[in-house]
Amino acid sequence: MFEKLELTRMAQGMAAHAGARMGVIAKNVANADTPGYKAQDIPDFASVYADPGLALKTTRAGHIADPARPMDPAPVANGGAESPNGNSVSLEQEMVKSAEARQEHDMALAIYRATSDVIRASLGRAR
């Protein structure tokens, strides 16, 4: 029942986006010395959440449409200065992106926690 609330759905999507971004960042760091490797990133959560083209698709009339839940976006080349071996990973930039992703995940958990507290209070089960 409560998983259909837009706020909880958004918080769940934000946490999933942060996790996916951390995965891309970890891949970049792992390939920091790989010749020719291009750093990748995924679009920010606001643009992914607002993009109707990334909504789940239904193939039959009986399928449940869930347009508010975005799919995981594909990583895109991030650009940036290349080293002599053609690698464009900057460990400093990856550290900054990692901190941003962690903050996004923490925000999603805070929103989810606050929503749960409001629901508990409305049901008379406050902590």
FIKOLZA-1660 file (N, C-alpha, C; in steps of 0.1 Angstrom, whole numbers, plus 5000, padded with zeros to 4 digits):
% residues 127
   i   px   py   pz ch aa at
   1 5008 4988 5000  A  M  N
   1 5000 5000 5000  A  M CA
   1 5009 5013 5000  A  M  C
   2 5019 5013 5009  A  F  N
   2 5027 5026 5010  A  F CA
   2 5038 5026 5000  A  F  C
   3 5041 5015 4993  A  E  N
   3 5051 5016 4983  A  E CA
   3 5046 5023 4971  A  E  C
   4 5033 5026 4970  A  K  N
   4 5028 5034 4959  A  K CA
   4 5029 5049 4961  A  K  C
   5 5033 5053 4972  A  L  N
   5 5034 5068 4975  A  L CA
   5 5045 5073 4966  A  L  C
   6 5043 5084 4959  A  E  N
   6 5052 5090 4950  A  E CA
   6 5065 5093 4957  A  E  C
   7 5065 5098 4970  A  L  N
   7 5077 5102 4977  A  L CA
   7 5085 5090 4980  A  L  C
   8 5079 5079 4984  A  T  N
   8 5088 5067 4987  A  T CA
   8 5093 5061 4974  A  T  C
   9 5085 5062 4963  A  R  N
   9 5090 5057 4950  A  R CA
   9 5102 5065 4945  A  R  C
  10 5101 5078 4947  A  M  N
  10 5112 5087 4944  A  M CA
  10 5124 5085 4952  A  M  C
  11 5123 5083 4965  A  A  N
  11 5134 5080 4974  A  A CA
  11 5141 5066 4970  A  A  C
  12 5132 5057 4967  A  Q  N
  12 5138 5044 4962  A  Q CA
  12 5146 5045 4949  A  Q  C
  13 5140 5053 4940  A  G  N
  13 5147 5055 4927  A  G CA
  13 5160 5063 4929  A  G  C
  14 5160 5072 4939  A  M  N
  14 5172 5080 4941  A  M CA
  14 5183 5071 4947  A  M  C
  15 5179 5062 4956  A  A  N
  15 5189 5053 4962  A  A CA
  15 5195 5044 4952  A  A  C
  16 5186 5039 4943  A  A  N
  16 5191 5030 4932  A  A CA
  16 5200 5037 4923  A  A  C
  17 5197 5050 4920  A  H  N
  17 5205 5058 4911  A  H CA
  17 5219 5060 4917  A  H  C
  18 5219 5063 4930  A  A  N
  18 5232 5065 4937  A  A CA
  18 5240 5052 4937  A  A  C
  19 5234 5041 4939  A  G  N
  19 5241 5028 4938  A  G CA
  19 5247 5025 4925  A  G  C
  20 5239 5028 4914  A  A  N
  20 5243 5026 4901  A  A CA
  20 5255 5035 4897  A  A  C
  21 5254 5047 4902  A  R  N
  21 5265 5057 4900  A  R CA
  21 5278 5053 4907  A  R  C
  22 5276 5048 4919  A  M  N
  22 5288 5043 4926  A  M CA
  22 5295 5031 4919  A  M  C
  23 5287 5023 4912  A  G  N
  23 5292 5012 4904  A  G CA
  23 5300 5017 4893  A  G  C
  24 5295 5027 4886  A  V  N
  24 5302 5033 4874  A  V CA
  24 5315 5039 4879  A  V  C
  25 5315 5046 4891  A  I  N
  25 5327 5053 4896  A  I CA
  25 5337 5042 4900  A  I  C
  26 5333 5031 4906  A  A  N
  26 5342 5020 4910  A  A CA
  26 5348 5014 4897  A  A  C
  27 5341 5013 4887  A  K  N
  27 5346 5008 4874  A  K CA
  27 5357 5017 4869  A  K  C
  28 5354 5030 4870  A  N  N
  28 5364 5040 4865  A  N CA
  28 5377 5040 4873  A  N  C
  29 5376 5039 4886  A  V  N
  29 5388 5038 4895  A  V CA
  29 5395 5025 4892  A  V  C
  30 5388 5014 4890  A  A  N
  30 5395 5001 4887  A  A CA
  30 5403 5002 4874  A  A  C
  31 5398 5010 4865  A  N  N
  31 5405 5011 4852  A  N CA
  31 5413 5024 4851  A  N  C
  32 5417 5029 4862  A  A  N
  32 5425 5042 4862  A  A CA
  32 5438 5041 4854  A  A  C
  33 5444 5029 4853  A  D  N
  33 5457 5027 4847  A  D CA
  33 5455 5019 4833  A  D  C
  34 5443 5017 4829  A  T  N
  34 5441 5009 4817  A  T CA
  34 5443 5019 4805  A  T  C
  35 5452 5016 4796  A  P  N
  35 5454 5024 4784  A  P CA
  35 5442 5025 4775  A  P  C
  36 5438 5037 4772  A  G  N
  36 5427 5039 4763  A  G CA
  36 5413 5039 4769  A  G  C
  37 5412 5037 4782  A  Y  N
  37 5399 5037 4789  A  Y CA
  37 5394 5051 4791  A  Y  C
  38 5381 5053 4788  A  K  N
  38 5375 5065 4789  A  K CA
  38 5366 5065 4801  A  K  C
  39 5367 5075 4810  A  A  N
  39 5359 5077 4822  A  A CA
  39 5344 5078 4818  A  A  C
  40 5336 5072 4826  A  Q  N
  40 5321 5072 4823  A  Q CA
  40 5314 5077 4835  A  Q  C
  41 5302 5081 4833  A  D  N
  41 5293 5086 4844  A  D CA
  41 5279 5084 4839  A  D  C
  42 5269 5085 4848  A  I  N
  42 5255 5084 4844  A  I CA
  42 5249 5098 4846  A  I  C
  43 5238 5101 4839  A  P  N
  43 5232 5115 4841  A  P CA
  43 5227 5116 4856  A  P  C
  44 5226 5129 4860  A  D  N
  44 5221 5131 4874  A  D CA
  44 5207 5126 4876  A  D  C
  45 5203 5124 4888  A  F  N
  45 5190 5118 4891  A  F CA
  45 5179 5127 4887  A  F  C
  46 5180 5140 4888  A  A  N
  46 5169 5149 4884  A  A CA
  46 5165 5147 4869  A  A  C
  47 5175 5146 4861  A  S  N
  47 5172 5145 4846  A  S CA
  47 5167 5131 4843  A  S  C
  48 5172 5121 4850  A  V  N
  48 5167 5107 4848  A  V CA
  48 5153 5106 4852  A  V  C
  49 5150 5111 4864  A  Y  N
  49 5137 5110 4870  A  Y CA
  49 5126 5117 4862  A  Y  C
  50 5130 5128 4856  A  A  N
  50 5121 5137 4848  A  A CA
  50 5119 5132 4833  A  A  C
  51 5128 5123 4829  A  D  N
  51 5128 5119 4815  A  D CA
  51 5117 5108 4812  A  D  C
  52 5107 5112 4805  A  P  N
  52 5096 5101 4803  A  P CA
  52 5101 5090 4794  A  P  C
  53 5112 5092 4786  A  G  N
  53 5116 5082 4777  A  G CA
  53 5123 5070 4784  A  G  C
  54 5126 5072 4797  A  L  N
  54 5132 5061 4805  A  L CA
  54 5122 5053 4813  A  L  C
  55 5110 5056 4812  A  A  N
  55 5099 5049 4819  A  A CA
  55 5099 5034 4815  A  A  C
  56 5094 5026 4824  A  L  N
  56 5092 5011 4820  A  L CA
  56 5082 5010 4809  A  L  C
  57 5084 5001 4800  A  K  N
  57 5075 4999 4789  A  K CA
  57 5066 4987 4791  A  K  C
  58 5053 4988 4787  A  T  N
  58 5044 4976 4788  A  T CA
  58 5043 4970 4774  A  T  C
  59 5043 4957 4773  A  T  N
  59 5042 4950 4760  A  T CA
  59 5028 4944 4758  A  T  C
  60 5020 4943 4768  A  R  N
  60 5006 4938 4767  A  R CA
  60 4997 4947 4775  A  R  C
  61 4984 4946 4772  A  A  N
  61 4974 4955 4778  A  A CA
  61 4973 4951 4793  A  A  C
  62 4976 4939 4797  A  G  N
  62 4975 4934 4811  A  G CA
  62 4986 4938 4820  A  G  C
  63 4997 4943 4814  A  H  N
  63 5009 4947 4822  A  H CA
  63 5006 4960 4830  A  H  C
  64 5012 4960 4841  A  I  N
  64 5010 4972 4849  A  I CA
  64 5020 4983 4845  A  I  C
  65 5016 4994 4841  A  A  N
  65 5024 5005 4838  A  A CA
  65 5029 5012 4850  A  A  C
  66 5042 5016 4850  A  D  N
  66 5048 5023 4862  A  D CA
  66 5056 5034 4857  A  D  C
  67 5050 5045 4852  A  P  N
  67 5058 5055 4845  A  P CA
  67 5066 5064 4854  A  P  C
  68 5064 5063 4867  A  A  N
  68 5072 5071 4877  A  A CA
  68 5085 5065 4881  A  A  C
  69 5087 5052 4877  A  R  N
  69 5099 5045 4881  A  R CA
  69 5109 5044 4870  A  R  C
  70 5120 5053 4870  A  P  N
  70 5129 5052 4859  A  P CA
  70 5138 5040 4859  A  P  C
  71 5142 5036 4847  A  M  N
  71 5151 5025 4845  A  M CA
  71 5165 5030 4847  A  M  C
  72 5174 5021 4849  A  D  N
  72 5188 5025 4851  A  D CA
  72 5193 5031 4838  A  D  C
  73 5199 5043 4838  A  P  N
  73 5204 5049 4826  A  P CA
  73 5217 5042 4823  A  P  C
  74 5220 5042 4810  A  A  N
  74 5233 5037 4805  A  A CA
  74 5244 5047 4808  A  A  C
  75 5256 5042 4812  A  P  N
  75 5267 5051 4814  A  P CA
  75 5272 5057 4801  A  P  C
  76 5276 5070 4801  A  V  N
  76 5281 5077 4790  A  V CA
  76 5295 5082 4792  A  V  C
  77 5302 5083 4781  A  A  N
  77 5316 5088 4783  A  A CA
  77 5316 5102 4789  A  A  C
  78 5325 5104 4799  A  N  N
  78 5325 5116 4807  A  N CA
  78 5334 5127 4801  A  N  C
  79 5342 5124 4792  A  G  N
  79 5352 5133 4786  A  G CA
  79 5363 5136 4796  A  G  C
  80 5369 5148 4795  A  G  N
  80 5380 5151 4804  A  G CA
  80 5393 5150 4797  A  G  C
  81 5403 5155 4804  A  A  N
  81 5417 5154 4798  A  A CA
  81 5422 5140 4798  A  A  C
  82 5429 5137 4787  A  E  N
  82 5435 5123 4786  A  E CA
  82 5449 5124 4790  A  E  C
  83 5454 5113 4795  A  S  N
  83 5468 5111 4798  A  S CA
  83 5475 5106 4785  A  S  C
  84 5488 5106 4785  A  P  N
  84 5495 5101 4773  A  P CA
  84 5491 5087 4768  A  P  C
  85 5486 5079 4777  A  N  N
  85 5482 5065 4772  A  N CA
  85 5467 5065 4768  A  N  C
  86 5461 5077 4767  A  G  N
  86 5447 5077 4762  A  G CA
  86 5436 5075 4773  A  G  C
  87 5440 5074 4786  A  N  N
  87 5431 5072 4797  A  N CA
  87 5426 5085 4802  A  N  C
  88 5413 5086 4804  A  S  N
  88 5407 5099 4808  A  S CA
  88 5402 5099 4822  A  S  C
  89 5406 5089 4831  A  V  N
  89 5402 5088 4844  A  V CA
  89 5410 5097 4853  A  V  C
  90 5403 5106 4861  A  S  N
  90 5410 5115 4870  A  S CA
  90 5406 5110 4884  A  S  C
  91 5415 5105 4892  A  L  N
  91 5411 5100 4905  A  L CA
  91 5405 5111 4914  A  L  C
  92 5409 5123 4913  A  E  N
  92 5404 5134 4920  A  E CA
  92 5389 5136 4917  A  E  C
  93 5386 5136 4904  A  Q  N
  93 5372 5138 4900  A  Q CA
  93 5364 5126 4904  A  Q  C
  94 5369 5114 4904  A  E  N
  94 5362 5102 4909  A  E CA
  94 5359 5103 4923  A  E  C
  95 5368 5108 4931  A  M  N
  95 5366 5110 4946  A  M CA
  95 5354 5120 4948  A  M  C
  96 5354 5131 4940  A  V  N
  96 5343 5141 4942  A  V CA
  96 5330 5135 4938  A  V  C
  97 5330 5127 4927  A  K  N
  97 5317 5121 4922  A  K CA
  97 5313 5110 4933  A  K  C
  98 5322 5104 4939  A  S  N
  98 5319 5094 4949  A  S CA
  98 5312 5100 4961  A  S  C
  99 5317 5112 4965  A  A  N
  99 5312 5119 4976  A  A CA
  99 5298 5124 4973  A  A  C
 100 5296 5128 4961  A  E  N
 100 5282 5133 4956  A  E CA
 100 5272 5121 4956  A  E  C
 101 5277 5110 4952  A  A  N
 101 5268 5098 4951  A  A CA
 101 5264 5094 4965  A  A  C
 102 5274 5094 4974  A  R  N
 102 5271 5091 4988  A  R CA
 102 5261 5100 4995  A  R  C
 103 5263 5113 4992  A  Q  N
 103 5253 5123 4997  A  Q CA
 103 5239 5120 4991  A  Q  C
 104 5238 5117 4979  A  E  N
 104 5226 5114 4972  A  E CA
 104 5219 5102 4979  A  E  C
 105 5227 5092 4982  A  H  N
 105 5222 5080 4988  A  H CA
 105 5217 5083 5002  A  H  C
 106 5225 5091 5010  A  D  N
 106 5221 5095 5023  A  D CA
 106 5208 5103 5023  A  D  C
 107 5207 5112 5013  A  M  N
 107 5195 5120 5012  A  M CA
 107 5183 5111 5010  A  M  C
 108 5184 5101 5001  A  A  N
 108 5173 5092 4998  A  A CA
 108 5169 5084 5010  A  A  C
 109 5179 5079 5018  A  L  N
 109 5176 5072 5031  A  L CA
 109 5169 5081 5041  A  L  C
 110 5173 5094 5041  A  A  N
 110 5167 5104 5051  A  A CA
 110 5152 5106 5047  A  A  C
 111 5150 5108 5034  A  I  N
 111 5136 5110 5029  A  I CA
 111 5128 5097 5032  A  I  C
 112 5133 5086 5029  A  Y  N
 112 5126 5073 5032  A  Y CA
 112 5123 5072 5047  A  Y  C
 113 5133 5075 5055  A  R  N
 113 5131 5074 5070  A  R CA
 113 5120 5084 5075  A  R  C
 114 5121 5096 5070  A  A  N
 114 5111 5106 5074  A  A CA
 114 5097 5103 5069  A  A  C
 115 5096 5097 5057  A  T  N
 115 5083 5093 5052  A  T CA
 115 5077 5081 5061  A  T  C
 116 5086 5072 5065  A  S  N
 116 5082 5061 5073  A  S CA
 116 5077 5066 5087  A  S  C
 117 5084 5076 5092  A  D  N
 117 5080 5082 5105  A  D CA
 117 5067 5089 5104  A  D  C
 118 5064 5096 5093  A  V  N
 118 5051 5102 5092  A  V CA
 118 5040 5092 5091  A  V  C
 119 5043 5081 5084  A  I  N
 119 5033 5070 5082  A  I CA
 119 5030 5064 5096  A  I  C
 120 5041 5061 5103  A  R  N
 120 5039 5055 5116  A  R CA
 120 5031 5064 5126  A  R  C
 121 5034 5077 5125  A  A  N
 121 5027 5086 5134  A  A CA
 121 5012 5087 5130  A  A  C
 122 5009 5086 5117  A  S  N
 122 4995 5087 5113  A  S CA
 122 4988 5074 5117  A  S  C
 123 4995 5063 5118  A  L  N
 123 4989 5051 5123  A  L CA
 123 4989 5049 5138  A  L  C
 124 4994 5059 5145  A  G  N
 124 4995 5059 5159  A  G CA
 124 5006 5050 5165  A  G  C
 125 5016 5047 5157  A  R  N
 125 5027 5038 5161  A  R CA
 125 5040 5046 5161  A  R  C
 126 5040 5058 5165  A  A  N
 126 5052 5066 5166  A  A CA
 126 5062 5059 5175  A  A  C
 127 5075 5062 5172  A  R  N
 127 5086 5056 5180  A  R CA
 127 5085 5061 5194  A  R  C
% end
